[in-house]
Every structure is written in structure tokens, then in C-alpha cells.
Amino acid sequence: MTDTQLYLAIGVPIVSILIGMTLSLIQISGIRADMRGMRSDVREDIRPFREDIRAVSTDLRTLTGKVVEIDNRLTRIEERLEHR
């Protein structure tokens, strides 16, 4: 076996492996970029729902406060009626 044959026998597989790894890295970086784009799209789609949930939460807190106020008032009325 000559030196040229040895270099080809070792070099060709190594070069093909390096090319394959390079292409894989390029594909992975492309997939990552697509995922980033999808992530930002999902965040934009979720934003209105988050705002709606915040509004419902605020309304629920307000209603809970009103129920507590009504309960306190009824308790006072009951106490006054029992004292008579």
C-alpha cells in the first residue's frame, strides 16, 4: 500500500465525517432558530389570554371583597336584632 492509498483510506472517511457533522450543526442551528420563532409566536398568542385571566382574577377579587362586606353587614344586623 502506498502513502497515497493510506492517506485516501484514512482521509476520505474523516473528511466525510467532518462534512456530516458540519451539516448536522447547520441543521440544528436552523431548528433552533425555528423554535425561537415559534416560541415568540406562542407568547404573542398567549398574551391576550393572560390579560383576560388577569381581568377575571381582578373581578373575582372584587366580588370576593363585596361578599365579605355583605357578610359583615349581615353579621352586624343579626347582632343588633338579637340584642333587642
Secondary structure, 3 states (H helix, E strand, C coil): CCHHHHHHHHHHHHHHHHHHHHHHHHHHHHHHHHHHHHHHHHHHHHHHHHHHHHHHHHHHHHHHHHHHHHHHHHHHHHHHHHHC
